[in-house]
Amino acid sequence: MDCSSTCAVLSQGRLVTEITRPLDGVWRIRISPLADGAGHLREKQSFAIPTKMEHPLHSDGYKISAGEDHIDCWAADRLSVVHQGNEMVKILGCVTQMEPKYPRAQVRTVLRLSAREGEQYVGLGEKVGPLDKRGMGFTFWNTDVLPHHPDTDPLYQSIPFFLALGEEAWGCFLDETTRSHIDVAQTHPDEIIWTIEGPEADLYLFSGPTPADVVQRYTELTGRTPLPPLWSLGAHQSRWGYEQESDVWSVIEGYRSRRLPLDVIHLDIDYMQAYKVFTIHPSRYPDMQRLSREALEQGVRLVTIVDPGIKKEEGYDVYDTAVREDFLVKTWRGDPLIGEVWPDPAVFPDFLQHSVRLWWGNLHRTFIESGISGFWNDMNEPAVFEIGTFPEDVRHDYD
């Protein structure tokens, strides 16, 4: 085992495990066969962890310590995490498998954690079922589902974080963007099995002892939501079908005549021209700036929907710019992915590129200058009607 002041590295054949301590009470454990020439894992750009943080570690053989906490290592893929003298969780093993598959080989990493008898597991994001997810299995792969049922999975969001509740609380966050599936003591009553469609497992473990301690550490690591504007906490009215400006006034007058509170009205896709994002229909909403100003005089702000499906139409400036600047999601053949959302056909901005995010953000400027107070980001699972979900041969590029 190699151990620097902030990172412990364990090797076993091609398998490498790196252990770091981002925060007090938080362990990061990366397990992968993809090491560099020096036997370390490559640097990783994370969309979930805003800044890199590492605290000092101490090594004594196969015991890695930080304050009162330590990790006992039996092998590179089998660890026991101890918090203040009490075992928090065991990593029972991690294995990477590969099978040939077109257009690219299928790589799968299977991670196994211990599941104590009587321990309850809550969280895992926007998933159906009871609060305690023990005995259930879930897939993390964002999908637009209409309608969904009590057993529908996957769903709209992927938040691979759970909170374990037993004698002491602890938490687990998997920082991987590839498709994954978690088996929460469903197949084996004493094991949590996380299958990741990729070559590594990047795991964060959070100690308690209380649920509040776990959540505090999780949000300190991943970032906390900024305080929203006061008006956003008011009464919102939103529905599909406000086809023209007069519908907005009808809603405002209906609320005010009944002495009901109303702070915000959301405009759905009807305000757009031919479902083209960042456009306004010239006859349905002839003067959005005036409408915004006069609604605000009545104490009502406007929020417009924004969909990331761009209508494929030459002469439409958003599409033309996306093609010219190479801003679109592609297939593995290098062609822009074409699907169907509200516009048909539609293409999709590649938000993994920093330049695309800047461009997309700046497109909101005209609406803000027109008095629009906020934006409703919709259909960004992403939702694709024609092909159901993003296919596996989609390619994203980093800047």
Phi, psi and chi 1 to 4 in degrees:
 res  aa     phi    psi   chi1   chi2   chi3   chi4
   1 MET       -  130.0  178.1  174.8   64.3      -
   2 ASP   -98.3  138.9  171.8   37.2      -      -
   3 CYS  -142.2  115.4 -169.7      -      -      -
   4 SER   -87.4 -171.7   68.6      -      -      -
   5 SER   -71.3  -21.3   59.9      -      -      -
   6 THR  -126.6   -6.5   59.6      -      -      -
   7 CYS  -142.1  127.5  177.4      -      -      -
   8 ALA  -103.6  134.4      -      -      -      -
   9 VAL  -122.1  124.5 -178.9      -      -      -
  10 LEU  -115.9  138.5  -61.9   90.4      -      -
  11 SER  -123.6  143.3  -60.7      -      -      -
  12 GLN  -150.9   98.5  179.6  178.7  -39.6      -
  13 GLY    64.7 -128.3      -      -      -      -
  14 ARG   -84.3  -11.2  -64.7  177.5   60.4 -112.9
  15 LEU   -81.8  131.8 -168.3   68.9      -      -
  16 VAL  -124.4  134.9  174.2      -      -      -
  17 THR  -120.6  126.4  -63.1      -      -      -
  18 GLU  -110.7  131.7  -74.8 -171.3   -5.0      -
  19 ILE  -120.3  124.7  -60.5  172.8      -      -
  20 THR  -132.4  169.8   53.7      -      -      -
  21 ARG  -126.5   86.5  179.0   80.8  160.2  178.8
  22 PRO   -63.5  -39.4  -16.9   29.4      -      -
  23 LEU  -142.9  164.1  -63.9  167.7      -      -
  24 ASP   -61.5  125.6 -178.9   40.8      -      -
  25 GLY    83.5   10.5      -      -      -      -
  26 VAL  -131.8  125.6 -179.1      -      -      -
  27 TRP  -111.2  138.6  -67.6   96.7      -      -
  28 ARG  -111.3  128.7 -178.5 -170.4 -175.0 -169.7
  29 ILE  -128.1  111.1  -58.7  168.7      -      -
  30 ARG  -105.5  126.7  -73.5 -177.1   71.7 -167.5
  31 ILE  -124.8  123.6  -54.4  176.4      -      -
  32 SER  -161.9  153.2  173.0      -      -      -
  33 PRO   -89.9    2.0   32.3  -34.2      -      -
  34 LEU   -98.3   75.6  -57.2  179.0      -      -
  35 ALA   -97.6  157.4      -      -      -      -
  36 ASP   -84.2 -173.8   60.3   20.9      -      -
  37 GLY   -62.9  -24.0      -      -      -      -
  38 ALA   -90.4    2.4      -      -      -      -
  39 GLY    85.0   14.5      -      -      -      -
  40 HIS  -108.9  155.0  -69.4   74.9      -      -
  41 LEU   -77.0  147.3  -59.2 -177.0      -      -
  42 ARG   -67.6  156.6   65.9 -173.3 -174.8  -82.2
  43 GLU   -62.9  143.9  -74.3  -68.5  -35.9      -
  44 LYS  -122.3  133.4  173.0 -178.5  175.7  179.2
  45 GLN   -89.7  116.8  178.2 -176.6   -7.8      -
  46 SER  -104.5  135.6  172.1      -      -      -
  47 PHE   -88.0  -10.2  -68.6   93.7      -      -
  48 ALA   -99.0  -28.6      -      -      -      -
  49 ILE  -108.0  108.0  -47.3  -60.6      -      -
  50 PRO   -68.1  -33.7   21.4  -30.5      -      -
  51 THR  -135.4  150.7   57.5      -      -      -
  52 LYS   -84.8  127.1 -177.2  178.0  179.8  179.8
  53 MET  -132.8  132.3  -61.3  170.1  -76.7      -
  54 GLU  -143.3  129.1  -68.3 -178.0   -4.9      -
  55 HIS  -102.3  158.9  -74.0 -169.7      -      -
  56 PRO   -62.9  145.9  -21.2   32.3      -      -
  57 LEU  -122.2  159.6  -62.0  176.3      -      -
  58 HIS  -128.8  139.8  -57.3  -77.5      -      -
  59 SER  -120.3  136.3  173.2      -      -      -
  60 ASP  -136.2   90.2  179.1   12.3      -      -
  61 GLY    66.4 -122.2      -      -      -      -
  62 TYR  -102.8   31.9  -84.5   75.7      -      -
  63 LYS  -120.8  122.0 -179.1  175.3 -178.6  178.6
  64 ILE  -112.0  121.8  -58.2  162.3      -      -
  65 SER  -119.2  151.5  -56.9      -      -      -
  66 ALA  -148.7  103.2      -      -      -      -
  67 GLY    64.3 -131.1      -      -      -      -
  68 GLU   -84.4   -8.9  -62.9 -176.9   14.5      -
  69 ASP   -94.2  151.6  -63.3   -7.4      -      -
  70 HIS  -154.9  164.6   61.3  -90.6      -      -
  71 ILE  -121.2  125.1  -69.1 -178.2      -      -
  72 ASP   -95.8  129.2  -65.1  -38.1      -      -
  73 CYS  -113.0  120.3  -49.0      -      -      -
  74 TRP   -89.1  -31.2  -55.9  -58.1      -      -
  75 ALA  -161.8  178.1      -      -      -      -
  76 ALA   -64.3  -22.3      -      -      -      -
  77 ASP  -116.0   10.8   62.9  -20.8      -      -
  78 ARG  -135.8  114.1  -68.8 -174.0  -70.3  -79.2
  79 LEU  -135.4  156.1  -44.2  169.3      -      -
  80 SER  -127.4  122.4  175.9      -      -      -
  81 VAL   -99.3  125.0 -178.3      -      -      -
  82 VAL  -118.0  130.8  176.7      -      -      -
  83 HIS  -119.0  117.4  172.0   61.6      -      -
  84 GLN    50.1   45.5  -64.9 -176.7  -10.0      -
  85 GLY    87.7  -11.6      -      -      -      -
  86 ASN  -110.7  133.7  -64.5  -40.6      -      -
  87 GLU   -65.1  127.4 -176.3 -177.2   70.2      -
  88 MET   -91.2  -52.3 -169.6  168.9   74.3      -
  89 VAL  -159.3  151.8   64.1      -      -      -
  90 LYS  -110.0  136.4  -74.8 -178.2 -179.7  177.2
  91 ILE   -92.3  112.3  -63.1  178.3      -      -
  92 LEU   -84.2  -16.6  -58.1  172.6      -      -
  93 GLY   163.4  159.7      -      -      -      -
  94 CYS  -149.1  129.7 -176.0      -      -      -
  95 VAL  -137.0  140.8   60.5      -      -      -
  96 THR  -106.8  130.7  -60.1      -      -      -
  97 GLN  -121.1  150.4  -53.5  161.5  -18.4      -
  98 MET  -136.4  138.0 -178.7  176.6  -69.2      -
  99 GLU  -137.8  141.8   60.4 -178.9   81.6      -
 100 PRO   -62.7  138.9  -18.0   30.6      -      -
 101 LYS  -162.5  137.2 -170.7  174.6 -178.3 -179.6
 102 TYR   -88.3  139.7 -179.6   82.4      -      -
 103 PRO   -88.4   -0.2   33.4  -35.7      -      -
 104 ARG  -146.6  156.3   55.5 -169.7  172.8   88.3
 105 ALA   -63.9  144.9      -      -      -      -
 106 GLN   -90.2  116.4 -179.9   69.1   57.8      -
 107 VAL  -107.9  134.5 -178.2      -      -      -
 108 ARG  -136.6  132.9 -179.9  178.8  -64.2  109.4
 109 THR  -115.4  128.6  -59.9      -      -      -
 110 VAL  -113.4  119.1 -179.0      -      -      -
 111 LEU  -113.1  133.6  175.3   70.5      -      -
 112 ARG  -120.2  128.5  -64.6  163.8   48.4 -125.0
 113 LEU  -118.3  153.1  -53.2  174.5      -      -
 114 SER   -75.7  146.6   62.1      -      -      -
 115 ALA  -125.7  108.6      -      -      -      -
 116 ARG   -68.8  149.7  -72.5 -169.2 -176.4   88.1
 117 GLU   -62.6  130.8 -176.5  179.1   -3.2      -
 118 GLY    84.5   -7.7      -      -      -      -
 119 GLU   -73.5  140.3 -154.6  163.0   44.0      -
 120 GLN  -109.1  151.0  -62.6  174.6  -52.4      -
 121 TYR  -129.7  117.0  -56.2  100.6      -      -
 122 VAL  -119.5  159.6  -60.2      -      -      -
 123 GLY   112.2 -138.3      -      -      -      -
 124 LEU    69.5   17.1  -58.8  175.3      -      -
 125 GLY    80.3 -151.1      -      -      -      -
 126 GLU   -80.9   78.9 -166.1  173.4   88.5      -
 127 LYS  -123.6  152.5  -62.1  -65.4 -173.9 -176.9
 128 VAL   -82.6  174.0  -64.9      -      -      -
 129 GLY   102.5 -176.1      -      -      -      -
 130 PRO   -71.3  169.1   26.4  -34.5      -      -
 131 LEU   -62.2  -44.6 -172.0   62.1      -      -
 132 ASP   -82.6  116.9 -179.4    9.3      -      -
 133 LYS   -91.5    7.5  -60.5  -60.7 -168.5  -71.2
 134 ARG   -61.8  136.7 -173.0  170.8 -169.6  129.9
 135 GLY    85.8    8.7      -      -      -      -
 136 MET  -122.4  168.1  -56.2 -179.0   71.7      -
 137 GLY  -135.0  144.8      -      -      -      -
 138 PHE  -141.3  147.7  -59.6   99.1      -      -
 139 THR  -107.7  135.5  -63.4      -      -      -
 140 PHE  -102.8   99.8  -62.4   96.8      -      -
 141 TRP  -166.9   96.7 -172.9 -107.9      -      -
 142 ASN   -53.5  129.3  -67.3   10.9      -      -
 143 THR  -144.9  135.5  -54.3      -      -      -
 144 ASP   -83.8  119.9 -176.6   26.3      -      -
 145 VAL  -123.6  125.8 -179.8      -      -      -
 146 LEU  -145.2  119.9 -175.8   68.6      -      -
 147 PRO   -84.3  164.9   32.6  -34.5      -      -
 148 HIS  -107.0  158.3   66.8  -96.5      -      -
 149 HIS  -123.9  173.4  -56.0  -74.7      -      -
 150 PRO   -58.7  -20.5  -27.7   36.1      -      -
 151 ASP  -112.6   13.4   58.3  -10.6      -      -
 152 THR   -72.2  131.6  -60.6      -      -      -
 153 ASP  -160.7  137.4 -173.5   68.1      -      -
 154 PRO   -77.9  174.2   29.5  -35.9      -      -
 155 LEU  -128.6 -153.2  -84.2  172.2      -      -
 156 TYR   -74.2  -29.2  -61.1  100.2      -      -
 157 GLN  -127.4  154.7  -65.4 -178.2   15.1      -
 158 SER  -124.2  109.8  -64.7      -      -      -
 159 ILE  -127.5   87.2  -54.6  176.1      -      -
 160 PRO   -78.6   62.7   27.1  -32.0      -      -
 161 PHE  -132.2  133.3  167.7   79.4      -      -
 162 PHE  -134.2  157.6   67.1   78.3      -      -
 163 LEU  -114.0  121.4  175.7   62.7      -      -
 164 ALA   -94.1  130.8      -      -      -      -
 165 LEU  -118.4  114.8  -57.4  175.5      -      -
 166 GLY  -148.5 -138.8      -      -      -      -
 167 GLU   -59.8  -38.9  -68.3 -176.8    8.9      -
 168 GLU  -132.9  146.5  -70.0 -169.0    2.2      -
 169 ALA   -82.3  148.5      -      -      -      -
 170 TRP  -148.6  164.8   60.0  -84.1      -      -
 171 GLY  -132.7  161.2      -      -      -      -
 172 CYS  -142.5  130.5  178.0      -      -      -
 173 PHE  -130.8  125.6  170.3   56.8      -      -
 174 LEU   -99.2  113.7 -179.8   71.9      -      -
 175 ASP   -93.2   68.9 -172.0   15.9      -      -
 176 GLU  -133.1  137.8  -62.4  -68.8  -11.8      -
 177 THR   -95.9   -7.8   58.1      -      -      -
 178 THR   -75.9  165.3   55.7      -      -      -
 179 ARG   -58.4  137.4 -177.1 -160.5  -61.7  -99.4
 180 SER  -145.1  163.5   68.2      -      -      -
 181 HIS  -136.9  133.3  179.1   85.2      -      -
 182 ILE  -113.1  130.6 -171.8  169.2      -      -
 183 ASP  -107.8  105.5  177.8  -39.1      -      -
 184 VAL   -91.8   80.6 -169.9      -      -      -
 185 ALA    54.5   36.3      -      -      -      -
 186 GLN   -90.3  -51.2 -177.4 -180.0   44.6      -
 187 THR   -77.2  -45.5  -56.7      -      -      -
 188 HIS  -121.3  120.3  -59.2  -73.7      -      -
 189 PRO   -64.2  -14.9   20.6  -31.0      -      -
 190 ASP  -113.0   18.7   56.6   -8.5      -      -
 191 GLU  -139.2  142.0  -70.6 -172.6   13.6      -
 192 ILE  -103.7  122.5  -63.0  167.9      -      -
 193 ILE  -114.0  118.4  -56.0  171.8      -      -
 194 TRP  -111.5  116.4 -140.4  -37.0      -      -
 195 THR  -105.1  121.0  -56.2      -      -      -
 196 ILE  -114.4  128.6  -55.4  139.9      -      -
 197 GLU   -82.3   61.3  -57.4  -65.1  -23.8      -
 198 GLY  -168.0  177.2      -      -      -      -
 199 PRO   -87.3    2.3   31.4  -34.6      -      -
 200 GLU  -151.5  165.4   75.4  168.9   46.8      -
 201 ALA  -121.3  119.9      -      -      -      -
 202 ASP  -113.2  101.9 -170.4   -2.3      -      -
 203 LEU  -116.1  137.7 -159.8   69.1      -      -
 204 TYR  -115.2  131.5  -71.2   82.3      -      -
 205 LEU  -116.6  130.5  -62.6  173.0      -      -
 206 PHE  -115.7  129.0  -53.0   85.5      -      -
 207 SER   -88.9  162.5   61.1      -      -      -
 208 GLY   -94.4 -127.9      -      -      -      -
 209 PRO   -85.7  -13.5   29.8  -35.0      -      -
 210 THR  -102.9  158.4   69.9      -      -      -
 211 PRO   -57.0  -36.4  -26.8   35.3      -      -
 212 ALA   -62.6  -37.5      -      -      -      -
 213 ASP   -62.6  -43.5  -66.5  -36.0      -      -
 214 VAL   -62.7  -48.5  173.9      -      -      -
 215 VAL   -64.7  -38.6  172.6      -      -      -
 216 GLN   -61.4  -42.1 -172.2  -86.3  -25.9      -
 217 ARG   -71.3  -39.5  -73.2  171.6  171.5  138.3
 218 TYR   -61.2  -46.6  171.1   65.7      -      -
 219 THR   -73.0  -28.8   57.9      -      -      -
 220 GLU   -65.8  -36.6 -176.0  177.7   -2.6      -
 221 LEU   -74.1  -46.8 -178.5   75.7      -      -
 222 THR   -91.9  -15.3   58.5      -      -      -
 223 GLY   105.5  148.4      -      -      -      -
 224 ARG  -111.4  150.0  -65.5  174.4  176.4  136.1
 225 THR   -66.4  129.4  -56.8      -      -      -
 226 PRO   -62.0  154.4  -18.5   30.5      -      -
 227 LEU   -62.2  123.5 -172.6   67.9      -      -
 228 PRO   -75.4  160.6   28.7  -34.6      -      -
 229 PRO   -63.4  149.7   22.0  -31.6      -      -
 230 LEU   -58.7  -38.6 -173.5   60.7      -      -
 231 TRP   -63.7  -27.0   62.7  -97.0      -      -
 232 SER   -69.9  -13.8   69.9      -      -      -
 233 LEU   -92.8    5.8  -55.9  178.8      -      -
 234 GLY   -86.0 -160.7      -      -      -      -
 235 ALA   -86.5  124.2      -      -      -      -
 236 HIS  -109.4  143.2  -67.9 -121.5      -      -
 237 GLN  -121.9  124.5  170.9   65.8   29.1      -
 238 SER  -146.3  131.1  175.4      -      -      -
 239 ARG  -163.1  158.5   66.0  177.8  -67.2  -90.9
 240 TRP   -77.8  135.0 -175.3   28.3      -      -
 241 GLY   120.5    9.1      -      -      -      -
 242 TYR   -80.5   82.7  -62.5  145.0      -      -
 243 GLU   -75.7  -18.5  -64.6 -175.4   -4.1      -
 244 GLN  -154.0  168.4   53.2 -162.9   -8.6      -
 245 GLU   -55.3  -37.7 -179.9 -178.5  -41.4      -
 246 SER   -62.8  -28.6   60.3      -      -      -
 247 ASP   -65.1  -37.1  -65.9  -29.9      -      -
 248 VAL   -63.9  -45.6  175.7      -      -      -
 249 TRP   -65.7  -33.6  -76.0  115.6      -      -
 250 SER   -63.1  -39.8  176.8      -      -      -
 251 VAL   -66.5  -47.0  171.5      -      -      -
 252 ILE   -59.9  -47.1  -66.0  174.5      -      -
 253 GLU   -65.6  -36.4  -69.5  164.3    1.5      -
 254 GLY   -63.7  -42.7      -      -      -      -
 255 TYR   -66.4  -49.0  -90.1   81.5      -      -
 256 ARG   -64.9  -38.7  -66.5  -66.1  178.7 -108.6
 257 SER   -65.8  -24.6   66.6      -      -      -
 258 ARG   -99.6    6.4  -66.0  168.2  175.6   82.1
 259 ARG    57.7   41.4  -59.6  173.5   62.7   84.9
 260 LEU  -102.5  144.9  -65.3  172.8      -      -
 261 PRO   -70.8  141.8   25.7  -33.8      -      -
 262 LEU  -153.2  121.4  179.2   63.6      -      -
 263 ASP  -115.0  -26.6  -61.3  -83.0      -      -
 264 VAL  -145.4  138.9 -173.3      -      -      -
 265 ILE  -119.9  132.2  -69.3 -179.9      -      -
 266 HIS   -97.8  132.9  -68.0 -119.6      -      -
 267 LEU  -100.3  122.5  -57.2 -178.6      -      -
 268 ASP   -84.2 -164.1 -150.6  -42.1      -      -
 269 ILE   -62.7  -11.0   54.3  177.9      -      -
 270 ASP   -64.9  -24.6  -54.7  -74.3      -      -
 271 TYR   -74.3  -16.8   80.8   85.7      -      -
 272 MET   -78.7  163.1  -60.8 -179.8 -171.6      -
 273 GLN   -98.0  112.5 -174.2  173.8   10.1      -
 274 ALA    56.3   35.9      -      -      -      -
 275 TYR    59.6   26.3  -58.2  140.7      -      -
 276 LYS   -90.7  116.5  -69.1 -174.2  -76.1 -170.2
 277 VAL   -61.1  143.8   65.0      -      -      -
 278 PHE    67.1   26.7  -60.8  114.2      -      -
 279 THR  -121.0  160.9   66.1      -      -      -
 280 ILE  -128.2  130.7  -61.5  174.1      -      -
 281 HIS   -64.0  124.6 -161.4  -73.8      -      -
 282 PRO   -69.8  -26.2   24.4  -33.0      -      -
 283 SER   -99.8  -32.1   61.0      -      -      -
 284 ARG   -73.9  -39.6  -68.3 -179.9  175.7  179.5
 285 TYR  -131.4   76.2  -70.7   86.5      -      -
 286 PRO   -68.0  -24.8   23.5  -33.0      -      -
 287 ASP  -146.2   85.5 -168.8  -20.6      -      -
 288 MET   -65.1  -33.3 -173.1   65.7   77.9      -
 289 GLN   -65.2  -42.8 -172.0  170.5   29.7      -
 290 ARG   -66.2  -44.1  174.8 -174.6   51.7   76.7
 291 LEU   -59.9  -44.0  174.7   61.9      -      -
 292 SER   -62.3  -43.4  -61.5      -      -      -
 293 ARG   -66.0  -46.1 -177.2 -177.6   66.4 -108.0
 294 GLU   -71.1  -33.7  -67.0  178.7   -4.7      -
 295 ALA   -65.7  -40.2      -      -      -      -
 296 LEU   -65.0  -32.2 -171.9   55.8      -      -
 297 GLU   -62.6  -23.7  -69.0  171.7   -2.8      -
 298 GLN   -93.2    7.4  -61.9  -65.8  -40.4      -
 299 GLY    81.7   18.8      -      -      -      -
 300 VAL  -120.5  128.7  177.6      -      -      -
 301 ARG  -100.7  155.2  -64.3  174.8 -178.9  -94.4
 302 LEU  -108.4  138.3  -61.1 -176.0      -      -
 303 VAL  -123.5  131.2  166.7      -      -      -
 304 THR  -108.6  145.1   53.0      -      -      -
 305 ILE   -73.9  146.3 -163.6  170.9      -      -
 306 VAL  -133.6  122.2  172.6      -      -      -
 307 ASP  -110.0  137.5  -68.3  -20.7      -      -
 308 PRO   -85.4   15.4   31.2  -34.6      -      -
 309 GLY   -95.0  114.9      -      -      -      -
 310 ILE   -95.9  127.8  -58.8  171.1      -      -
 311 LYS   -62.7  128.6 -173.6  174.7  179.6   63.3
 312 LYS   -81.1   94.4 -176.7  179.1 -178.7  -66.9
 313 GLU  -151.1  114.1  179.4 -177.7  -74.9      -
 314 GLU   -63.4  139.3  -67.8 -174.8    4.7      -
 315 GLY    96.5  -16.0      -      -      -      -
 316 TYR   -85.9  116.4  166.7   39.0      -      -
 317 ASP   -61.4  -35.0   58.7  -18.0      -      -
 318 VAL   -64.3  -44.8  176.0      -      -      -
 319 TYR   -65.8  -46.6  171.8   74.2      -      -
 320 ASP   -58.8  -42.0  -69.6  -16.5      -      -
 321 THR   -65.8  -42.4  -59.7      -      -      -
 322 ALA   -61.8  -38.5      -      -      -      -
 323 VAL   -71.5  -46.5  171.8      -      -      -
 324 ARG   -62.2  -39.3 -177.1  177.8   64.8 -108.9
 325 GLU   -91.8    2.1  -60.0  -63.7  -29.2      -
 326 ASP    60.5   50.8 -163.0   22.9      -      -
 327 PHE   -99.1    5.6  -77.6  166.6      -      -
 328 LEU  -101.5  150.4  -63.0  174.5      -      -
 329 VAL   -64.0  138.9  171.1      -      -      -
 330 LYS  -121.3  165.3  -59.9 -178.4 -177.0   67.5
 331 THR   -85.4  174.0   68.4      -      -      -
 332 TRP   -68.5  -12.5  -83.2   78.1      -      -
 333 ARG   -82.8   -8.9  -65.1  175.6  -64.1  -81.2
 334 GLY    94.9    1.8      -      -      -      -
 335 ASP   -91.4  148.3  -54.1  -44.0      -      -
 336 PRO   -58.6  136.3  -24.8   34.9      -      -
 337 LEU   -69.4  127.2  174.9   70.3      -      -
 338 ILE  -115.5  127.1  -61.5  174.9      -      -
 339 GLY  -140.0 -158.4      -      -      -      -
 340 GLU  -137.1  125.5  174.7 -170.8   -6.5      -
 341 VAL  -121.1 -131.4 -166.8      -      -      -
 342 TRP   -67.6  -45.8  -62.3  118.4      -      -
 343 PRO   -77.8  147.2   24.6  -30.2      -      -
 344 ASP  -142.4  115.8  179.2   19.8      -      -
 345 PRO   -81.2  164.2   30.4  -35.2      -      -
 346 ALA  -135.2  150.6      -      -      -      -
 347 VAL  -123.1  171.8  -68.5      -      -      -
 348 PHE  -134.5  130.1  -54.3   88.6      -      -
 349 PRO   -67.8  142.9   22.0  -29.8      -      -
 350 ASP   -92.8   91.8 -173.8   -5.2      -      -
 351 PHE   -73.4   -4.1  -69.4  120.3      -      -
 352 LEU   -73.9  -13.1  -64.6 -166.0      -      -
 353 GLN   -89.6  128.8  -60.2 -178.0   46.7      -
 354 HIS   -59.3  -40.6 -180.0   67.0      -      -
 355 SER   -64.6  -32.9   54.5      -      -      -
 356 VAL   -68.9  -41.5  175.1      -      -      -
 357 ARG   -63.1  -40.8  -62.5 -165.2  -64.3  -88.9
 358 LEU   -63.7  -45.4  -71.2  177.2      -      -
 359 TRP   -61.1  -47.3  165.5   69.1      -      -
 360 TRP   -63.5  -41.3 -168.1 -100.2      -      -
 361 GLY   -62.2  -41.3      -      -      -      -
 362 ASN   -68.1  -23.4  -76.1  -32.0      -      -
 363 LEU   -65.2  -19.2  -70.3  174.1      -      -
 364 HIS   -76.6  -14.5  -66.7   73.2      -      -
 365 ARG   -58.3  -43.1 -170.8  179.6  -54.9  -82.9
 366 THR   -61.1  -38.8  -59.3      -      -      -
 367 PHE   -67.5  -41.4  -80.7   32.3      -      -
 368 ILE   -61.6  -41.9  -66.8  172.3      -      -
 369 GLU   -66.8  -20.4  -67.5  170.4  -10.3      -
 370 SER   -86.5    0.9  -64.7      -      -      -
 371 GLY    97.9    3.4      -      -      -      -
 372 ILE   -66.5  132.7  -61.1  -60.8      -      -
 373 SER   -93.1  -21.0  -64.5      -      -      -
 374 GLY  -163.8  172.7      -      -      -      -
 375 PHE  -131.7  139.1  -61.0   95.7      -      -
 376 TRP  -105.8  102.5  163.6   18.5      -      -
 377 ASN   -81.2  116.6  -68.0  -54.9      -      -
 378 ASP  -128.1  164.6 -165.5   30.9      -      -
 379 MET    60.0   25.4  -46.7  -58.4  -72.8      -
 380 ASN  -105.9   30.4   52.6    3.2      -      -
 381 GLU   -67.4  -36.9  -73.1   77.7   18.8      -
 382 PRO   -85.2  153.4   29.2  -32.5      -      -
 383 ALA   -95.4  129.3      -      -      -      -
 384 VAL  -136.7  108.8 -172.6      -      -      -
 385 PHE   -68.0  -46.7  -63.2  161.5      -      -
 386 GLU   -66.8  -41.7 -179.6 -175.2    3.8      -
 387 ILE  -108.5    9.3   50.9 -179.6      -      -
 388 GLY    80.1  -52.5      -      -      -      -
 389 THR  -156.5  167.4 -176.4      -      -      -
 390 PHE   -60.7  128.7  -96.4   32.2      -      -
 391 PRO   -71.2  166.3   26.6  -34.0      -      -
 392 GLU   -74.2  -12.5  -67.5 -175.5    1.1      -
 393 ASP   -95.0   18.0   69.6  -18.5      -      -
 394 VAL   -75.3  141.0  163.6      -      -      -
 395 ARG  -121.1  130.4 -170.5 -172.0   79.7 -146.3
 396 HIS  -108.3  147.0  -66.6  -91.1      -      -
 397 ASP  -117.0  141.3  -65.6  -40.4      -      -
 398 TYR   -90.9  149.6  -68.3   94.6      -      -
 399 ASP   -63.9      - -100.5   -4.9      -      -
